[in-house]
Amino acid sequence: MAVELGRAPFTSTHRRLSLRSRLYGLGTVYAKTMRDSRRSVLIAAALMGGLMLVVGAAIPTVYPTQAARDEMAKLATDLGAVAQGIAGKPVNVATMGGYVQWKYGPVFLFVAGLWSILALSSTLAGEARNGSLEFVVTSPMRRRRIALEKVAAHLSVMTIALAIMAFAAWLAGAAFGTLPGDAVPVQAALGYALWVGLLALAFGGLAFTLAPFLGRSAAAGIAGFILFAGWILNGYAALVPAFAVPADLTPWAWTANHLPLAGQYDWVSLVPVAILAVVLLVAGIEGFARRDLGAASSIRTPGLPAATHGLSGPVARAFGERLPTALAWGLGIGVFGLVMAAASRSLADEFAKSPDLQTTFRSVFPGFDISTAGGFLQLLVQLEFIVAGFAAATLVAGWASDETSGRLEMLLATPLARRSWAVSGGIGADLAVAAMTVVLAVAVGIGALMAGSDAVTPMAGSITLGLYAAALVGVGVAVGGFFRTSIAAEVVTLVVTATYLIDLMAPALRLPDWVHQLALTAHFGQPMVGQWDVGGIVACLVLAAGGLAVGGWGMRRRDVAR
């Protein structure tokens, strides 16, 4: 009997992907990114859309008559250039759209901008560092296509969130408008959403471009600092001549006259922002395509002491790994505080020119002494709190990366217990927060001395930023230990954003006091001028210590994530 030997016939196993798998699911890089972004887009859309509806509903309640609107508009105009640097340019403030544009216009951009920065800085650089992209690039798919689909997915989810925000703006005017001019035209809602989206993509594109070269954390830190610094520089460029040149280099200055919710349009100013965003995104794609995976070049900094290398136990290891990130955040917040404290003298001189302006300002912000560095910094402390909160979120993300990257399984092969890992990592993050606080306090003190003001009081007040960040670290460790570490940083980010919005909106919109009390930052008093609230300090310490305890206890009761 003869037997014929040969190769078995080739049978193709290629399966045609459905349209749904190509757009959402596991069929393509684009679809996978859309699927992975589902939680973030829901949070961003609910946050921006919900905030727009809440503000729109509150304005007719707080200012129900035309006389009340006119008085509020007059107050906004009489505040002068100093206060307008914080609140924004008042245009048609007596209308619902004009008030939102004046008082809350930048807030929506901060939310969208930080979301874009964090997403684009980690979408490729973070995955490359964790090793999850190595399998993808071994496929026939080219690197440029991978990066392009990642960017396309981010553009898609941002478009969805901004469309919901624009619809909420139109709906707020239609549902809650009670006076002539309260209606928000579709053109105005779309114009505002386009402004928010383009500027957010410009700053996010900067982080995306820097990430292949500097790594995720450094790229996000630089882009975030430029986002907030550009707002301050543009707001006070007219009062502080040294701010004029750097302010003109930011998209904030380019689009200063585009106030669509107030009925003022400058569509041409959006063109250079769109070009900048495209150029930066293309540069990021090319940077990813031309460099080795994970081959980031760290920014050269002075060498750290040997004690910070993390070789003497789990706490030292956690502290050593978190310290560079903490120092970067401390320098970023500190430079902001230094510049603003140093500029306080020029701003105080501007106030001195108009006694009526001082009287008006004190009626709006009672208890603030704008003639000192601490008094002026207290006005900006909400912004510093949100930046310190995002710094805490990045430290929590670093702590959580042990488990999400799979390294925790190797660490637990040693005599290290799971509870000890969680608590030690939290303590290391808290020590990093302390280092960050020292850096920013020193910077604020230097700025105050440059302005000829008291330095000790605002330096001591800076401690509240560290206490707030430590409390958030406790929240993140508790969530990561009790539930799973993959959502710890997201929960902290959500808490930071919600706290900022409550603390900012509740007094301005005259919401019930219990609403304002929900914000942890509402319980610190005015620490930058020496007025402390012990309740807030105790609450931060309880959250910081209790969060570590809950996280350690929860880590004992669950399996390590795979």
DABEL-V286416 format. One record per residue. N is the residue number from 0. SS is DSSP state (2 for helix, 1 for strand, 0 for the rest). NEAR is the number of other C-alpha atoms within 8 Angstrom. D_FIRST is the distance of its C-alpha to the first C-alpha in Angstrom with 2 decimals. Layout:
n->N ss->SS near->NEAR d_first->D_FIRST
n->N ss->SS near->NEAR d_first->D_FIRST
This chain:
n->0 ss->0 near->2 d_first->0.00
n->1 ss->0 near->3 d_first->3.76
n->2 ss->0 near->4 d_first->6.62
n->3 ss->0 near->4 d_first->9.98
n->4 ss->0 near->4 d_first->12.90
n->5 ss->0 near->4 d_first->16.37
n->6 ss->0 near->4 d_first->19.70
n->7 ss->0 near->4 d_first->20.21
n->8 ss->0 near->4 d_first->22.57
n->9 ss->0 near->4 d_first->26.22
n->10 ss->0 near->4 d_first->28.10
n->11 ss->0 near->4 d_first->31.85
n->12 ss->0 near->4 d_first->33.78
n->13 ss->0 near->4 d_first->37.15
n->14 ss->0 near->4 d_first->39.62
n->15 ss->0 near->4 d_first->42.79
n->16 ss->0 near->7 d_first->45.84
n->17 ss->0 near->6 d_first->48.51
n->18 ss->2 near->6 d_first->52.06
n->19 ss->2 near->7 d_first->53.23
n->20 ss->2 near->12 d_first->50.72
n->21 ss->2 near->13 d_first->51.93
n->22 ss->2 near->11 d_first->55.56
n->23 ss->0 near->12 d_first->55.57
n->24 ss->0 near->12 d_first->52.88
n->25 ss->0 near->10 d_first->50.02
n->26 ss->0 near->11 d_first->48.65
n->27 ss->0 near->10 d_first->50.66
n->28 ss->2 near->10 d_first->53.06
n->29 ss->2 near->13 d_first->55.90
n->30 ss->2 near->15 d_first->54.84
n->31 ss->2 near->12 d_first->54.34
n->32 ss->2 near->11 d_first->57.80
n->33 ss->2 near->14 d_first->59.35
n->34 ss->2 near->10 d_first->57.85
n->35 ss->2 near->7 d_first->59.10
n->36 ss->0 near->9 d_first->62.54
n->37 ss->2 near->8 d_first->63.08
n->38 ss->2 near->7 d_first->65.49
n->39 ss->2 near->7 d_first->67.50
n->40 ss->2 near->12 d_first->67.98
n->41 ss->2 near->9 d_first->69.13
n->42 ss->2 near->9 d_first->71.58
n->43 ss->2 near->12 d_first->72.92
n->44 ss->2 near->14 d_first->73.27
n->45 ss->2 near->9 d_first->74.93
n->46 ss->2 near->8 d_first->77.21
n->47 ss->2 near->12 d_first->78.40
n->48 ss->2 near->14 d_first->78.52
n->49 ss->2 near->10 d_first->80.14
n->50 ss->2 near->9 d_first->82.69
n->51 ss->2 near->12 d_first->83.65
n->52 ss->2 near->12 d_first->84.25
n->53 ss->2 near->8 d_first->86.19
n->54 ss->2 near->10 d_first->88.45
n->55 ss->2 near->15 d_first->88.98
n->56 ss->2 near->10 d_first->89.93
n->57 ss->2 near->9 d_first->92.30
n->58 ss->2 near->11 d_first->94.32
n->59 ss->2 near->12 d_first->96.16
n->60 ss->2 near->7 d_first->96.98
n->61 ss->2 near->8 d_first->98.41
n->62 ss->0 near->9 d_first->100.11
n->63 ss->0 near->10 d_first->100.81
n->64 ss->0 near->8 d_first->103.67
n->65 ss->2 near->9 d_first->104.24
n->66 ss->2 near->6 d_first->107.04
n->67 ss->2 near->9 d_first->104.73
n->68 ss->2 near->13 d_first->102.20
n->69 ss->2 near->9 d_first->104.92
n->70 ss->2 near->8 d_first->106.18
n->71 ss->2 near->10 d_first->102.71
n->72 ss->2 near->12 d_first->102.25
n->73 ss->2 near->8 d_first->105.64
n->74 ss->2 near->9 d_first->104.71
n->75 ss->2 near->11 d_first->101.46
n->76 ss->2 near->8 d_first->103.44
n->77 ss->2 near->8 d_first->106.27
n->78 ss->0 near->12 d_first->103.93
n->79 ss->2 near->9 d_first->103.85
n->80 ss->2 near->9 d_first->101.40
n->81 ss->2 near->12 d_first->101.03
n->82 ss->2 near->10 d_first->99.65
n->83 ss->2 near->13 d_first->97.78
n->84 ss->2 near->12 d_first->95.79
n->85 ss->2 near->8 d_first->94.33
n->86 ss->2 near->9 d_first->94.29
n->87 ss->0 near->10 d_first->93.67
n->88 ss->0 near->7 d_first->95.57
n->89 ss->0 near->12 d_first->97.37
n->90 ss->0 near->7 d_first->96.90
n->91 ss->0 near->10 d_first->97.69
n->92 ss->0 near->15 d_first->97.52
n->93 ss->0 near->11 d_first->99.39
n->94 ss->0 near->13 d_first->96.28
n->95 ss->2 near->15 d_first->93.22
n->96 ss->2 near->14 d_first->90.91
n->97 ss->2 near->15 d_first->93.42
n->98 ss->2 near->14 d_first->93.88
n->99 ss->2 near->12 d_first->90.15
n->100 ss->2 near->12 d_first->89.79
n->101 ss->2 near->13 d_first->92.75
n->102 ss->2 near->8 d_first->92.11
n->103 ss->2 near->10 d_first->88.34
n->104 ss->2 near->9 d_first->86.93
n->105 ss->2 near->6 d_first->85.53
n->106 ss->2 near->7 d_first->84.17
n->107 ss->2 near->10 d_first->81.34
n->108 ss->2 near->12 d_first->80.49
n->109 ss->2 near->9 d_first->80.43
n->110 ss->2 near->11 d_first->77.92
n->111 ss->2 near->12 d_first->75.67
n->112 ss->2 near->15 d_first->76.14
n->113 ss->2 near->11 d_first->75.27
n->114 ss->2 near->9 d_first->72.24
n->115 ss->2 near->13 d_first->71.04
n->116 ss->2 near->18 d_first->71.79
n->117 ss->2 near->10 d_first->69.95
n->118 ss->2 near->10 d_first->66.95
n->119 ss->2 near->14 d_first->66.53
n->120 ss->2 near->19 d_first->67.24
n->121 ss->2 near->12 d_first->64.44
n->122 ss->0 near->9 d_first->61.82
n->123 ss->0 near->12 d_first->60.22
n->124 ss->2 near->14 d_first->62.11
n->125 ss->2 near->11 d_first->61.92
n->126 ss->2 near->11 d_first->58.20
n->127 ss->2 near->12 d_first->57.56
n->128 ss->2 near->9 d_first->59.57
n->129 ss->2 near->8 d_first->57.70
n->130 ss->0 near->7 d_first->54.32
n->131 ss->0 near->9 d_first->53.17
n->132 ss->0 near->10 d_first->52.87
n->133 ss->2 near->9 d_first->50.50
n->134 ss->2 near->7 d_first->47.44
n->135 ss->2 near->8 d_first->48.79
n->136 ss->2 near->10 d_first->49.43
n->137 ss->0 near->7 d_first->45.87
n->138 ss->0 near->7 d_first->44.72
n->139 ss->0 near->5 d_first->44.83
n->140 ss->0 near->9 d_first->48.27
n->141 ss->0 near->8 d_first->51.11
n->142 ss->2 near->9 d_first->53.98
n->143 ss->2 near->10 d_first->56.56
n->144 ss->2 near->8 d_first->54.77
n->145 ss->2 near->10 d_first->54.64
n->146 ss->2 near->12 d_first->58.35
n->147 ss->2 near->9 d_first->59.20
n->148 ss->2 near->10 d_first->57.52
n->149 ss->2 near->12 d_first->59.33
n->150 ss->2 near->10 d_first->62.63
n->151 ss->2 near->9 d_first->61.95
n->152 ss->2 near->12 d_first->61.35
n->153 ss->2 near->13 d_first->64.63
n->154 ss->2 near->8 d_first->66.46
n->155 ss->2 near->8 d_first->65.06
n->156 ss->2 near->11 d_first->66.12
n->157 ss->2 near->10 d_first->69.51
n->158 ss->2 near->9 d_first->70.03
n->159 ss->2 near->10 d_first->69.36
n->160 ss->2 near->13 d_first->71.86
n->161 ss->2 near->12 d_first->74.49
n->162 ss->2 near->10 d_first->74.15
n->163 ss->2 near->10 d_first->74.87
n->164 ss->2 near->13 d_first->77.85
n->165 ss->2 near->13 d_first->79.18
n->166 ss->2 near->10 d_first->78.85
n->167 ss->2 near->12 d_first->80.70
n->168 ss->2 near->14 d_first->83.48
n->169 ss->2 near->13 d_first->83.93
n->170 ss->2 near->9 d_first->83.76
n->171 ss->2 near->14 d_first->86.33
n->172 ss->2 near->14 d_first->88.80
n->173 ss->2 near->10 d_first->88.22
n->174 ss->2 near->6 d_first->88.34
n->175 ss->2 near->9 d_first->90.92
n->176 ss->0 near->12 d_first->93.11
n->177 ss->0 near->7 d_first->96.66
n->178 ss->0 near->8 d_first->98.74
n->179 ss->0 near->6 d_first->98.67
n->180 ss->0 near->7 d_first->96.19
n->181 ss->0 near->12 d_first->93.92
n->182 ss->0 near->11 d_first->91.13
n->183 ss->0 near->15 d_first->88.32
n->184 ss->0 near->7 d_first->87.07
n->185 ss->2 near->7 d_first->83.36
n->186 ss->2 near->7 d_first->84.02
n->187 ss->2 near->12 d_first->85.64
n->188 ss->2 near->15 d_first->82.86
n->189 ss->2 near->10 d_first->80.17
n->190 ss->2 near->11 d_first->82.28
n->191 ss->2 near->12 d_first->82.67
n->192 ss->2 near->12 d_first->78.95
n->193 ss->2 near->9 d_first->78.15
n->194 ss->2 near->10 d_first->80.62
n->195 ss->2 near->12 d_first->79.16
n->196 ss->2 near->13 d_first->75.58
n->197 ss->2 near->12 d_first->76.22
n->198 ss->2 near->13 d_first->78.24
n->199 ss->2 near->14 d_first->75.71
n->200 ss->2 near->11 d_first->72.91
n->201 ss->2 near->14 d_first->75.08
n->202 ss->2 near->16 d_first->75.56
n->203 ss->2 near->17 d_first->72.00
n->204 ss->2 near->15 d_first->70.80
n->205 ss->2 near->13 d_first->72.85
n->206 ss->2 near->16 d_first->71.08
n->207 ss->2 near->16 d_first->67.70
n->208 ss->2 near->14 d_first->68.58
n->209 ss->2 near->12 d_first->69.85
n->210 ss->2 near->18 d_first->67.08
n->211 ss->2 near->17 d_first->64.43
n->212 ss->2 near->11 d_first->67.10
n->213 ss->2 near->12 d_first->69.24
n->214 ss->0 near->16 d_first->67.06
n->215 ss->2 near->13 d_first->67.41
n->216 ss->2 near->10 d_first->70.59
n->217 ss->2 near->12 d_first->72.64
n->218 ss->2 near->15 d_first->71.70
n->219 ss->2 near->13 d_first->72.66
n->220 ss->2 near->11 d_first->75.86
n->221 ss->2 near->9 d_first->77.02
n->222 ss->2 near->13 d_first->76.31
n->223 ss->2 near->11 d_first->77.95
n->224 ss->2 near->10 d_first->81.00
n->225 ss->2 near->9 d_first->81.42
n->226 ss->2 near->11 d_first->81.09
n->227 ss->2 near->8 d_first->83.99
n->228 ss->2 near->9 d_first->86.02
n->229 ss->2 near->13 d_first->85.93
n->230 ss->2 near->9 d_first->87.43
n->231 ss->2 near->10 d_first->90.26
n->232 ss->2 near->12 d_first->90.93
n->233 ss->2 near->14 d_first->91.11
n->234 ss->2 near->11 d_first->93.34
n->235 ss->2 near->12 d_first->95.91
n->236 ss->0 near->12 d_first->95.72
n->237 ss->0 near->9 d_first->99.07
n->238 ss->0 near->10 d_first->100.80
n->239 ss->0 near->10 d_first->99.25
n->240 ss->0 near->7 d_first->99.22
n->241 ss->2 near->6 d_first->96.71
n->242 ss->2 near->12 d_first->94.11
n->243 ss->2 near->12 d_first->94.44
n->244 ss->2 near->7 d_first->92.20
n->245 ss->2 near->9 d_first->89.18
n->246 ss->2 near->13 d_first->89.58
n->247 ss->2 near->10 d_first->89.31
n->248 ss->0 near->7 d_first->85.86
n->249 ss->0 near->9 d_first->84.39
n->250 ss->2 near->10 d_first->83.18
n->251 ss->2 near->10 d_first->85.83
n->252 ss->2 near->10 d_first->88.54
n->253 ss->2 near->11 d_first->86.73
n->254 ss->0 near->10 d_first->86.51
n->255 ss->0 near->7 d_first->89.82
n->256 ss->0 near->8 d_first->91.23
n->257 ss->0 near->11 d_first->88.23
n->258 ss->1 near->12 d_first->89.36
n->259 ss->2 near->13 d_first->87.76
n->260 ss->2 near->14 d_first->88.61
n->261 ss->2 near->14 d_first->92.23
n->262 ss->0 near->10 d_first->92.06
n->263 ss->1 near->9 d_first->92.07
n->264 ss->0 near->9 d_first->89.17
n->265 ss->0 near->10 d_first->88.20
n->266 ss->0 near->7 d_first->84.79
n->267 ss->0 near->5 d_first->84.96
n->268 ss->2 near->10 d_first->85.09
n->269 ss->2 near->12 d_first->81.59
n->270 ss->2 near->8 d_first->80.10
n->271 ss->2 near->7 d_first->80.36
n->272 ss->2 near->13 d_first->78.98
n->273 ss->2 near->10 d_first->75.94
n->274 ss->2 near->8 d_first->75.48
n->275 ss->2 near->9 d_first->75.78
n->276 ss->2 near->14 d_first->73.20
n->277 ss->2 near->10 d_first->70.69
n->278 ss->2 near->8 d_first->71.30
n->279 ss->2 near->13 d_first->70.86
n->280 ss->2 near->13 d_first->67.67
n->281 ss->2 near->8 d_first->66.17
n->282 ss->2 near->9 d_first->67.29
n->283 ss->2 near->14 d_first->65.59
n->284 ss->2 near->12 d_first->62.31
n->285 ss->2 near->9 d_first->62.50
n->286 ss->2 near->11 d_first->63.51
n->287 ss->2 near->14 d_first->60.43
n->288 ss->2 near->9 d_first->58.16
n->289 ss->2 near->6 d_first->59.59
n->290 ss->0 near->8 d_first->60.00
n->291 ss->0 near->6 d_first->57.63
n->292 ss->0 near->9 d_first->57.00
n->293 ss->0 near->9 d_first->59.79
n->294 ss->0 near->8 d_first->61.56
n->295 ss->0 near->9 d_first->65.03
n->296 ss->0 near->7 d_first->68.08
n->297 ss->0 near->7 d_first->70.69
n->298 ss->0 near->6 d_first->74.31
n->299 ss->0 near->4 d_first->76.16
n->300 ss->0 near->4 d_first->78.65
n->301 ss->0 near->4 d_first->80.73
n->302 ss->0 near->4 d_first->78.86
n->303 ss->0 near->6 d_first->79.05
n->304 ss->0 near->6 d_first->80.40
n->305 ss->2 near->5 d_first->78.00
n->306 ss->2 near->7 d_first->78.81
n->307 ss->2 near->11 d_first->77.05
n->308 ss->2 near->11 d_first->73.71
n->309 ss->0 near->14 d_first->72.54
n->310 ss->0 near->7 d_first->71.85
n->311 ss->0 near->6 d_first->74.06
n->312 ss->0 near->7 d_first->72.47
n->313 ss->2 near->10 d_first->70.96
n->314 ss->2 near->11 d_first->74.28
n->315 ss->2 near->14 d_first->74.75
n->316 ss->2 near->14 d_first->71.19
n->317 ss->2 near->16 d_first->71.70
n->318 ss->2 near->16 d_first->75.11
n->319 ss->2 near->12 d_first->73.90
n->320 ss->2 near->9 d_first->71.09
n->321 ss->2 near->14 d_first->73.39
n->322 ss->2 near->11 d_first->76.41
n->323 ss->2 near->8 d_first->75.55
n->324 ss->2 near->11 d_first->74.96
n->325 ss->2 near->14 d_first->78.19
n->326 ss->2 near->12 d_first->80.20
n->327 ss->2 near->11 d_first->78.91
n->328 ss->2 near->12 d_first->79.98
n->329 ss->2 near->14 d_first->83.28
n->330 ss->2 near->12 d_first->84.02
n->331 ss->2 near->10 d_first->83.16
n->332 ss->2 near->13 d_first->85.36
n->333 ss->2 near->14 d_first->87.97
n->334 ss->2 near->11 d_first->88.30
n->335 ss->2 near->9 d_first->88.77
n->336 ss->2 near->13 d_first->91.44
n->337 ss->2 near->14 d_first->93.09
n->338 ss->2 near->9 d_first->93.43
n->339 ss->2 near->12 d_first->94.79
n->340 ss->2 near->16 d_first->97.17
n->341 ss->2 near->13 d_first->98.43
n->342 ss->0 near->10 d_first->99.02
n->343 ss->2 near->14 d_first->100.94
n->344 ss->2 near->12 d_first->104.26
n->345 ss->2 near->9 d_first->103.88
n->346 ss->2 near->11 d_first->102.99
n->347 ss->2 near->11 d_first->105.95
n->348 ss->2 near->9 d_first->108.26
n->349 ss->2 near->10 d_first->107.00
n->350 ss->2 near->11 d_first->107.86
n->351 ss->2 near->8 d_first->111.28
n->352 ss->0 near->6 d_first->112.17
n->353 ss->0 near->8 d_first->112.13
n->354 ss->2 near->8 d_first->113.72
n->355 ss->2 near->6 d_first->112.81
n->356 ss->2 near->11 d_first->109.16
n->357 ss->2 near->10 d_first->109.39
n->358 ss->2 near->8 d_first->110.96
n->359 ss->2 near->11 d_first->108.32
n->360 ss->2 near->11 d_first->105.52
n->361 ss->2 near->10 d_first->106.91
n->362 ss->2 near->7 d_first->107.19
n->363 ss->2 near->6 d_first->103.47
n->364 ss->0 near->7 d_first->102.36
n->365 ss->0 near->7 d_first->105.04
n->366 ss->0 near->5 d_first->105.18
n->367 ss->0 near->9 d_first->103.61
n->368 ss->0 near->7 d_first->105.59
n->369 ss->0 near->10 d_first->104.07
n->370 ss->0 near->11 d_first->106.35
n->371 ss->0 near->12 d_first->104.23
n->372 ss->2 near->18 d_first->100.71
n->373 ss->2 near->14 d_first->99.75
n->374 ss->2 near->13 d_first->101.12
n->375 ss->2 near->15 d_first->99.19
n->376 ss->2 near->13 d_first->95.98
n->377 ss->2 near->13 d_first->96.38
n->378 ss->2 near->7 d_first->96.05
n->379 ss->0 near->8 d_first->92.70
n->380 ss->2 near->8 d_first->91.47
n->381 ss->2 near->12 d_first->89.28
n->382 ss->2 near->7 d_first->87.29
n->383 ss->2 near->10 d_first->87.07
n->384 ss->2 near->12 d_first->85.90
n->385 ss->2 near->11 d_first->82.96
n->386 ss->2 near->9 d_first->81.93
n->387 ss->2 near->14 d_first->82.27
n->388 ss->2 near->14 d_first->80.18
n->389 ss->2 near->11 d_first->77.34
n->390 ss->2 near->11 d_first->77.62
n->391 ss->2 near->14 d_first->77.11
n->392 ss->2 near->15 d_first->74.04
n->393 ss->2 near->11 d_first->72.47
n->394 ss->2 near->13 d_first->73.24
n->395 ss->2 near->14 d_first->71.63
n->396 ss->2 near->10 d_first->68.56
n->397 ss->2 near->9 d_first->68.40
n->398 ss->2 near->12 d_first->68.66
n->399 ss->2 near->13 d_first->65.97
n->400 ss->2 near->9 d_first->63.58
n->401 ss->2 near->10 d_first->62.77
n->402 ss->2 near->12 d_first->60.93
n->403 ss->2 near->11 d_first->59.69
n->404 ss->0 near->8 d_first->58.14
n->405 ss->0 near->9 d_first->56.45
n->406 ss->2 near->9 d_first->58.71
n->407 ss->2 near->10 d_first->60.37
n->408 ss->2 near->9 d_first->57.37
n->409 ss->2 near->8 d_first->57.77
n->410 ss->2 near->8 d_first->61.53
n->411 ss->0 near->10 d_first->61.19
n->412 ss->0 near->7 d_first->59.01
n->413 ss->0 near->6 d_first->62.34
n->414 ss->0 near->5 d_first->65.14
n->415 ss->0 near->9 d_first->66.31
n->416 ss->0 near->7 d_first->66.54
n->417 ss->2 near->10 d_first->65.79
n->418 ss->2 near->12 d_first->69.42
n->419 ss->2 near->9 d_first->70.63
n->420 ss->2 near->11 d_first->68.40
n->421 ss->2 near->14 d_first->69.79
n->422 ss->2 near->12 d_first->73.42
n->423 ss->2 near->11 d_first->73.24
n->424 ss->2 near->13 d_first->71.73
n->425 ss->2 near->14 d_first->74.48
n->426 ss->2 near->12 d_first->77.17
n->427 ss->2 near->15 d_first->75.78
n->428 ss->2 near->15 d_first->75.91
n->429 ss->2 near->10 d_first->79.49
n->430 ss->2 near->9 d_first->80.49
n->431 ss->2 near->13 d_first->79.06
n->432 ss->2 near->13 d_first->81.15
n->433 ss->2 near->9 d_first->84.19
n->434 ss->2 near->12 d_first->83.55
n->435 ss->2 near->15 d_first->83.20
n->436 ss->2 near->13 d_first->86.47
n->437 ss->2 near->9 d_first->88.34
n->438 ss->2 near->12 d_first->87.27
n->439 ss->2 near->15 d_first->88.31
n->440 ss->2 near->14 d_first->91.56
n->441 ss->2 near->10 d_first->92.55
n->442 ss->2 near->13 d_first->91.81
n->443 ss->2 near->16 d_first->93.90
n->444 ss->2 near->13 d_first->96.71
n->445 ss->2 near->10 d_first->96.74
n->446 ss->2 near->14 d_first->96.93
n->447 ss->2 near->17 d_first->99.79
n->448 ss->2 near->11 d_first->101.72
n->449 ss->2 near->9 d_first->101.24
n->450 ss->0 near->12 d_first->102.82
n->451 ss->0 near->7 d_first->105.70
n->452 ss->0 near->9 d_first->104.81
n->453 ss->0 near->11 d_first->104.25
n->454 ss->0 near->12 d_first->100.90
n->455 ss->2 near->7 d_first->100.70
n->456 ss->2 near->12 d_first->100.57
n->457 ss->2 near->19 d_first->97.64
n->458 ss->2 near->13 d_first->95.77
n->459 ss->2 near->11 d_first->96.18
n->460 ss->2 near->13 d_first->95.20
n->461 ss->0 near->13 d_first->91.90
n->462 ss->2 near->10 d_first->90.90
n->463 ss->2 near->10 d_first->90.31
n->464 ss->2 near->12 d_first->87.42
n->465 ss->2 near->13 d_first->85.81
n->466 ss->2 near->11 d_first->86.51
n->467 ss->2 near->13 d_first->84.94
n->468 ss->2 near->13 d_first->81.82
n->469 ss->2 near->14 d_first->81.57
n->470 ss->2 near->14 d_first->81.82
n->471 ss->2 near->14 d_first->78.94
n->472 ss->2 near->18 d_first->76.85
n->473 ss->2 near->15 d_first->77.55
n->474 ss->2 near->12 d_first->76.41
n->475 ss->2 near->15 d_first->73.19
n->476 ss->2 near->17 d_first->72.40
n->477 ss->2 near->15 d_first->73.15
n->478 ss->2 near->14 d_first->70.82
n->479 ss->2 near->14 d_first->68.06
n->480 ss->2 near->15 d_first->68.34
n->481 ss->2 near->14 d_first->68.75
n->482 ss->0 near->7 d_first->66.29
n->483 ss->0 near->10 d_first->64.12
n->484 ss->2 near->14 d_first->64.98
n->485 ss->2 near->8 d_first->63.25
n->486 ss->2 near->9 d_first->66.18
n->487 ss->2 near->15 d_first->69.01
n->488 ss->2 near->14 d_first->70.11
n->489 ss->2 near->8 d_first->69.83
n->490 ss->2 near->10 d_first->72.11
n->491 ss->2 near->16 d_first->74.62
n->492 ss->2 near->11 d_first->74.64
n->493 ss->2 near->9 d_first->75.29
n->494 ss->2 near->8 d_first->78.12
n->495 ss->2 near->11 d_first->79.69
n->496 ss->2 near->10 d_first->79.66
n->497 ss->2 near->8 d_first->80.98
n->498 ss->2 near->12 d_first->83.71
n->499 ss->2 near->13 d_first->84.79
n->500 ss->2 near->8 d_first->85.04
n->501 ss->2 near->12 d_first->86.96
n->502 ss->2 near->13 d_first->89.38
n->503 ss->2 near->9 d_first->89.92
n->504 ss->2 near->9 d_first->90.22
n->505 ss->2 near->13 d_first->91.99
n->506 ss->2 near->9 d_first->95.40
n->507 ss->2 near->7 d_first->95.36
n->508 ss->0 near->10 d_first->94.52
n->509 ss->0 near->7 d_first->96.78
n->510 ss->0 near->10 d_first->94.06
n->511 ss->0 near->7 d_first->94.95
n->512 ss->2 near->7 d_first->95.48
n->513 ss->2 near->6 d_first->92.72
n->514 ss->2 near->10 d_first->90.22
n->515 ss->2 near->13 d_first->91.45
n->516 ss->0 near->9 d_first->91.33
n->517 ss->0 near->9 d_first->87.55
n->518 ss->0 near->12 d_first->87.25
n->519 ss->2 near->10 d_first->87.32
n->520 ss->2 near->12 d_first->88.99
n->521 ss->2 near->11 d_first->91.93
n->522 ss->2 near->11 d_first->93.00
n->523 ss->0 near->14 d_first->93.78
n->524 ss->1 near->8 d_first->97.21
n->525 ss->1 near->11 d_first->98.19
n->526 ss->2 near->15 d_first->97.15
n->527 ss->2 near->15 d_first->97.67
n->528 ss->2 near->11 d_first->101.40
n->529 ss->0 near->10 d_first->101.61
n->530 ss->1 near->8 d_first->101.39
n->531 ss->1 near->8 d_first->98.67
n->532 ss->0 near->10 d_first->97.32
n->533 ss->2 near->7 d_first->96.37
n->534 ss->2 near->8 d_first->94.24
n->535 ss->2 near->12 d_first->91.69
n->536 ss->2 near->12 d_first->91.46
n->537 ss->2 near->8 d_first->90.92
n->538 ss->2 near->9 d_first->88.28
n->539 ss->2 near->12 d_first->86.35
n->540 ss->2 near->11 d_first->86.49
n->541 ss->2 near->10 d_first->85.35
n->542 ss->2 near->12 d_first->82.39
n->543 ss->2 near->14 d_first->81.46
n->544 ss->2 near->9 d_first->81.61
n->545 ss->2 near->9 d_first->80.46
n->546 ss->2 near->16 d_first->77.45
n->547 ss->2 near->15 d_first->76.25
n->548 ss->2 near->10 d_first->76.78
n->549 ss->2 near->12 d_first->74.90
n->550 ss->2 near->17 d_first->72.05
n->551 ss->2 near->17 d_first->71.72
n->552 ss->2 near->11 d_first->71.87
n->553 ss->2 near->13 d_first->69.31
n->554 ss->2 near->13 d_first->66.93
n->555 ss->2 near->8 d_first->66.89
n->556 ss->2 near->7 d_first->65.76
n->557 ss->0 near->7 d_first->62.82
n->558 ss->0 near->5 d_first->59.48
n->559 ss->0 near->7 d_first->59.03
n->560 ss->0 near->6 d_first->57.65
n->561 ss->0 near->4 d_first->54.15
